[in-house]
Every structure is written in structure tokens, then in C-alpha cells.
Amino acid sequence: MFERKLTPHAQQRLKQLRSVPWDRLGLLMTAAMLLFAVGGFYYDLMAMGTKPYAVTLMIALLSGLDAAAWIVVIYRMGRIALGILIVLQFFIGTIGGVVESWMIHSFHLQPVPQQQGVHFAATAIGITTIASYIFFVRFIRAQGNEHLRVQNELELAHGIQKTLVPPILFQTECFELYGISQPSDEVGGDLVDAVLLPNGDIIAYVADIAGHGLSAGILMGMLKTAARTALLDAGSMPPQASLPMLLEKLNQVLPQVKEPQMYATLTAFRLNADGSAWYALAASPPVLHWSAQRQERRLVQESQFPVGLLPVSGFTGEPIELAAGDLVVVATDGVLEVCDRQEEEFGIERLERAIEAEALAPLEQIADRILRGARSFGPQVDDQTLLVIRRL
């Protein structure tokens, strides 16, 4: 519940904190424990070094364990544990006093000569400080090496993604279309693609793989290969049958090459050489159809299962009437669900206003205005993909 109330950026940072493996987390806990153990030795110095050695070491241990507990709670636990730890801080002094009194009376401990006690506490402070520094350096070095490894993998994955999902620009006698995908910091699974059939028709689609990371990027590449393979014979098929066939094929192929919880939403269009058009949606956001003649928008939406999630069939495609100058805009969640500081989403209305201002502009300019508007509205936390189609 607590994590769902966080902003997307905060959720991402929390996920990064909790992904630190225990071996590196142990280095950080040890460093913090040694550093805050200094408090126990400082307590002895304030008593002019007269505290029994065992009491000084026990107070140092309690101070260090308290610091280590903060690391564990922040990196691995939720807000209930954090609340308990915060309350516990008000009783740390009392707990230390009780432990000190118990040890002195139970083991009949005697005060230490002042000079020896001061020397012991000062030496212990120096040793624990140096030791904590060493462990902090080891933790930072381990994190740095991991960061470099991840950065290299991300750069490689981004390069592969740019190769698989380049901007697309097509124009026929009846249609022009432009598609672009801008990945987020993480490697994502958005895909925009268009295939020119031998008879002059175009099939264009936008797919969004659920999830992030390399697994989503790999599945996106598999989906593109499967889609293009399925469309090899689409030119000889009736236009109304090609898009349902594409969804059926993808729904059969993807379950064999993906993790069980992954799936893809998809929006596809068949733009025929005679000016007619068909569409099919599989659990994707509504498509915005802007009418140039009426200067108004219409939302095109259809309830169908995503592909690759369930062994269902019966996918359908529907005709869409496009008049001269009409625009069709497909935007993925990465655009529509961008949030500002008040957690308000960019949404269809702002998408419509961006189109109204550039309705007659080149498609690349329309897409650029939408993406700039989304970026100025809020931080990008997901792939931002657009497909813009105009009836000529």
C-alpha cells in the first residue's frame, strides 16, 4: 500500500535500494556499525575513561547495532518497521543505562583507572573509524563496479533497441505515417513498426511489452520478428482478416518464449492502397481520431485481451472511416500516464490539444510537439512511443 502511494520516480528509487544484494549490503552495515560504535567510546571519554571495558564495548556494540538496523530497515523493510525503529530511538539512552547497570551489578565490574580508560577509548575510536572507512570504500567500490556493469549493459541494450525500433516514415498515395519510440532510462519494450505489403498496402502497429529491463527488450525483439514473419503472406489475405490473423499468431507464439507474467498490448492498422483502413486493438489505450472537417476528436477503443497472456482466440478487426486530412494518433502509456507533481496524468485531453495546435503540420512536427509537451508536463518513467497517421 505504501509503495503504491509513492511517485513513479520514488518507486524506482525504492526498487533500486531494495535490489542491493546482501553481500554488498553487509559491507554497508559493517561500515555503519563501526562508525556509530564510536558513540560508545565517546561515552566513556565523557566519563573520563572510568567506565569498565566491558560496559564501554557493550555500549559501542548497541550503538553500532542500532545503525545497522537502520540500514536493514531502509533497504529491506516497510514503513511499519521504520516507525518501530523511530520510536525505539527515544528509548536508546534508557536501554543503554539499564544494560550498564545490569552488567556492573551482575559481574561486579570496577571502574577503570582514568589514564588507562582514556587511552583505551581514544585508541578504539581511531581503530573503528579507520575500519569503518575501509568498509565504506569497499562498499562504494562494489557499487561502482556494479553501476559500470549495468551502464555498459544498458548502453548495449539501448543500441540494440535503436536498431530494432528506428523512427519510421512511410507515404503512399492515400496515407502518410510517422512513428517514433523514445526509451526511458531503463531498457523498455515499446515497439513501433510498419510493413509495406507487395500490393501497396501498409500494416503499422504499436506494441507495448509489460515490464521493463532486458527481458522486456528481448521479448520486444521477438515480437517484431514474429509479427514480420506472420505478415509475409498478409498481402494476399482479405484486408479485414489480416489484423485478426496477426493477433492470433502473436498470441500463439509469445507464450512459448516469455515469462508467464509477461504480455503485450498492441494497436494495429491496415492502410490499404484504395484509401480504406482497418484497425485492431488488444488491451491498448484508446486511439485518438482527429477529424479535420469537423475539428473534433473521437476515441477509438475496443475490449480485447492482450497478446501472449491467455490462450484465447477470436480476435477481431474493425473498419475505420478516414476523410482527407484526418489524423490518427496512437500513444503508449509512457505518454498518456506521465504525471506532474500533483499526480495528475498527461491524458487524452492534453494529447488532443497538442494535435489541435499542429493539425496541419508535418507528422514529425506533430509527434515532436506531443513528446515535448509530455516531457515538460512531468518526468519520463516509461518508454514514450507514438504512431501518427494522416489520410491524404
N, C-alpha and C positions, 0 to 999 in steps of 0.2 A: 504493500500500500504506500509506504513511504517513498519507494523508488518511483512509483508512477506519478507522484506529485512533483518530482524534480523536473527541471527543464531538460530538453534533449541533450544539451551540452553537459549539464551536470550529471545526467545519467551516463554519458560516455566517459566522463572523468571517474565516476564511481566504478564503472566497469573496469577501467584501466587499473585503478587501485587494487581491486579485488582479484585481478589476474596475475599479480606478482606471485611467483611460486614461493613455496615455503622455505626453500634453501636460501634464496636472496632475502626473504623476509626475516629469516633467522639472523642474518648479518645485521640488518637494521635494528632488530630487537636487542641484540647483544650490545651494539653501539650505544643505543639509548639507555640501556640498563647500566652500562659502565659510566656513562656521562652523569646520569642522575644519582648514581651511588655516591658521587662527590658530596651530595647533601648530607649523608650520614657522617662523613668525616669532618665536614664543616661544622656539624652539630657538636662534634667532640672538641673542635678547636674553640668554639664559643664557650665551652665548659672548661677552657684552659687545659685541655688534654687529659682530664682526670677520669673520663668515662672508662669503664672496663673495656678491654679489647673486644670481648665477645659482644657486648652491647653495641659498641660502635659498628662492628661488622654487621650485626643484625639490622640496625637502623639503616645502614648503607644498602643492605640487601632489600629491605622493604621499599626504600626509595627507588631502587632500580627496577624491582618487580612492578611497581606502580607505573613507571614509564613504559615498560614492555607491554603492560596491559593496554595502555593507550594505543600502541601500535596494532595489537591484535584486534581491538575493537574497531578502530578506524578502517583497517584493511579487510576484516573478515566478518564483522558482525553488524547488526542493525541498530536502529535508534534506541531500542529498549535497553540493550547492553550499554550504549553510550550514556543514557540517562542514569543508569545504576552507577556507572563509573564516576559521573559528575557528582552525584550525591555522596559517593564514598570519599571524595576529596575533603569534604567538610569534617570527616572523622579520622583522617590520616594521622593528625597530631595526637589525638586521643589514643588511637590504636598503638602508635609508637610508644607513648608513655606507659600504657598497660603492659606491653611486651617488655619494656625496660624494667619496670618494677617486678614483673614476674621472674625475669632472669636473675636479677640481683638477689631476690629473696630465695628463689629455688636453688640456686647454685652458690649462694654465699659469696658473690663476687665483690672484690675490693677495688677501691679507686686506684688508678694508675698514677705513679709519680708524674708530676706536671711536665717536666722536661721530656721524659720518655714518651708521654702521651702526645705532646705537641709534635715531636719528631715523627712518631708513627702516623698521625693524621696527615701531616704535610707530605710525607713520602707516599702515603696511599693516594692522596689527591693527585700527585704527579703521575703515579703509575696508571690509575684508572683513566685519567684524562688522555694520556698517550695511547692507551689501549683502545679507548672509545674512538679516537681519531683514526687509528688503524682500521677498525671495523667499518667506520663511516666511509673511508676511502675504498675499501673492498666492495662495499655495497654500491657506491657510486660508479665504480669501475664496472661491476657486473651489470648494473642498469644501463650504463653507457654502451657496453658491448651488445646488450640485447637491443637497445634502441637503434644502433647502427645496423644490426642484422635485419630488424624489422623495416628500417628505412630502405635498405637495399632490396628487400623483397617487394616492398610497396612500389619502388621505382620500376622494378622489373614488371610487376603486375600492371602498373599504370601504362607502361609501354605496350604490353600485350593488349590492354583494353583499348588503347588508342588505335591499335591495328585492327582490332575486331569491330570497334564501333567508331568509325570515322564519320564526320559530317556527310550527309547525303544530299544530293541536289539532282532532281530529275525534272524534265519538262517534255510534255507531249503536246499534241495539237489541242487537247482539251483540258489538261491538268498540268500544274506545276506543284512540286512539293519540296520541302526542305526539312531535314531532321538533324538534331544535334543532341549529344549527351555530354554533360559535364560531371565527371565523377566527384564524389566527396573526398575527404581526406582518406577514408578507408576505401579499399577496393570494393566496388559495388557490383550489382548485377543488372543494371539497366541496359537495354538494347534497343536501338532504332535501326531499322534496315528496310531496304526496298529492293525488289527483284523485278527486272524488266522481262516480261514473258515474250516468247518468239512472235506472238501475234500482235505485239504492241501494247498489250495491257500491262499495268503495273500492280503488283501486290506490295503494299507497305504495311509495316507493323511496328508496334512498340511493345516490348516485354519488360517486365519488372520482376526480377527474382527476389523472393522473400529472403531477407537477411543481408548480411554484409560480409566482407572479408574475402579471402581467396576462394573459399568454397562456392560463394555466390558468383564470383567472377568466372570460375571454371565451369559452373553449370550454365552460365550465360553463353559461353563459347560453345558448349554442347548444344544448347537450344538453337543457336544460329545455324550450326551445321545441320541439325535435324530439320529445321524449317526450310533451309535451301534445298535439302535433299527431297523433302516432301513436295516442294513446288516445281520440281523438274518437269512434271507432266501436267502442271496446272493449266497451261495454255490450251490444252485440248479438252479441258473439262468445261461444263456449263458454268458461267460466272457465279451463279447462286450456290454452286456446290463446292467451289474451291476453298472458301474460308472455313466452312464446317469441316472439310477434309483436313485442312491444316491443323485445326484444333484437335481433331480426333487423333491424328498421327502423333502430335506432341504429347498428348495425354497418355498414349500407349508407350512412347519411348522414354520419357523423362523418369518415370518411377524406377526404371532399371539402372539409372546412372546417377541417382541422387540419394541424399539422406532422407529418411522418412518424413521429417517435418518440413522439408523444403518444397516449394511450389512456385509457379509463375503466374502472374496476371498478364493478360495480353489484349491488345486492341489492334485489329487488322482491318485493312481496306483493300478492296479490289477496284481499281480505277480503270475502266475499260476505254478502249480507243474510240468508241462511239459516244462517249460522254456520260454514260451511265456509271453508277457506283454502287458498291455493296460494302457492308461493314459487319464485323462480328466482335463482341466484347466478352471477355472471360474474367469476371470479377475485378475489372479495372475501373478507375474513376470515370465519371461522366465525360463525354466528349462535347466540346463546345462547337456548335454550328452557328456561324455568324452570317446572317442574310444581308447581302449588300443592298438589295432592293428595299427591304422593309426596315433596314437599320436596327435590327433586333437580333437577339440570340435565342437559340433553342438548345436545350441539353439533350443529348442522345445517350441513353443508358439502357442496359439490358442485364437481367439477372441470370448469369451462368456461372458454373463452378470454375475455379482456376484450373489450370492445366498441371498435371503431374501430382495432384493431391489425392484424388479418389478415382477408382475405376468406373467412371461414369461415361456415358455416351449420349448421343442426341444433341450435340452442339449445333447451333443454328446461325445463319447469317441473314441479314435484312437489307433491303434496298434503301438508299438514301438519295433524296432528290436534291441536287445541287444546281443552282442557277448561276448565270455568269457573274463572276465577282465574289461568289460565296467563299467563305473561309471555313475550314475545319481545323480545330486545334486540339491536339492530344497532349496533355501534360501529366507527368507522373506525380506520385505523392511527394517527391522531393521538391516540387514546385508548389503544389497546392497546399501542402501542410507545413510550409515554412512559418515559424511563429515569431512574433515580436516579443518585447519584454512583458507585455500583458497576457501572453499566451494566446493571442488571437491569431488565427491562421490567415495566410495569404488568400486562399479560397478562389472560388469561381468568379465572384464579383470583381475582384481586382484583376483577374485574368481577362475578364471581359473589357474592363476599362482600358487595359493596355492594348487590346486589339482595336478598340474603337479609335484610339488616338493614332494608330498606324495601319488602318484597314487597307489603304491603297498603296502602302509602301512595299518594297521587295520583301520576300518572305524571310530572308536572313535578318533584315532590319526589324521585322516584327518579333522574331524569336529573340533577338538581342535585347529588345526593349522589355520583353517579358522576363528574361533572365536577370537583367539589371534591376528591374522592379522587385523581383523576389529577393535578390541579394541585399538590396537596400532596406527591405522590409524586416529581414531577420537573418541570422546565421544559417549557412548551409550545413545540414547534418545528414543529408542523403543525396544520392545521385539526382541530378536535375536534367530531365530529358524531355524534349519537345519534338513533335511532328506537326508541321503546318502544311496544309493542302489548300490550294486555290483552284477553283473552277474557272478556266479561261473563257 
